[in-house]
Amino acid sequence: MTFDNGGEFARHAVIREAFKMSTYFCDAYTSWQKGRIENANGRIRPWLPHQTDLDALSDEEIQDVAMTLNLTPRKCLVF
């Protein structure tokens, strides 16, 4: 698993031990080192722009976004 360098991952060793996996950190300002999440973030932004207060959204609204993303045809999955 690859993490950003944010403080939210200060206890990454707990995750590493709990799931028995290797953990890595991206170099600063190198978003291409975590391409999958950056791609997902780009797909989410039309519905949830930066600065969106997620606490203000209902579970139903979040599920609607998730369902829309999950049902979107993708080239890598042969549409």
C-alpha positions in Angstrom: 0.0 0.0 0.0 1.3 3.4 -0.9 0.6 6.4 1.3 0.8 10.2 0.9 3.1 12.0 3.3 0.2 13.5 5.3 0.0 13.2 9.1 -3.0 11.0 8.8 -0.6 8.1 8.0 1.6 8.7 11.0 0.6 5.3 12.4 1.0 3.4 9.2 2.9 0.6 11.0 -0.4 -0.4 12.7 -2.0 -0.9 9.3 1.1 -2.7 8.0 1.1 -5.1 10.9 -2.7 -5.7 11.0 -2.9 -6.6 7.4 0.6 -8.2 7.0 1.5 -6.0 4.0 4.2 -3.8 2.8 3.8 0.0 3.0 5.5 2.7 1.1 5.4 6.5 1.0 5.2 8.6 -2.2 7.9 11.2 -2.7 6.6 14.8 -2.2 4.6 16.3 -5.1 4.7 13.1 -7.2 1.0 12.2 -7.7 1.9 9.8 -10.5 3.3 7.4 -7.9 -0.2 6.8 -6.8 -2.0 6.8 -10.1 -5.0 4.7 -9.2 -6.2 7.0 -6.4 -5.5 10.1 -8.5 -7.6 8.7 -11.3 -10.4 7.9 -8.9 -10.2 11.4 -7.4 -10.5 12.9 -10.9 -13.6 10.8 -11.6 -15.2 11.9 -8.3 -14.6 15.7 -8.7 -17.5 16.4 -11.0 -19.9 15.4 -8.2 -17.8 16.3 -5.1 -15.5 19.3 -5.9 -12.6 20.3 -3.6 -13.8 21.9 -0.4 -17.1 19.8 -0.4 -18.2 19.3 3.2 -18.7 15.5 3.2 -20.4 15.7 6.6 -23.1 17.8 5.0 -23.9 15.1 2.5 -26.5 12.4 3.3 -25.6 8.7 3.0 -28.0 8.5 0.0 -26.1 11.3 -1.8 -22.8 9.6 -1.3 -24.3 6.2 -2.4 -25.7 7.9 -5.6 -22.2 9.1 -6.5 -20.7 5.7 -5.8 -23.3 3.9 -7.8 -22.8 6.4 -10.7 -19.1 5.8 -10.7 -19.4 2.0 -10.4 -21.8 1.9 -13.3 -19.8 4.1 -15.6 -18.4 2.1 -18.5 -14.6 2.1 -18.7 -12.2 1.3 -21.5 -9.9 -0.7 -19.2 -12.9 -3.0 -18.4 -13.8 -3.3 -22.1 -16.7 -0.8 -21.6 
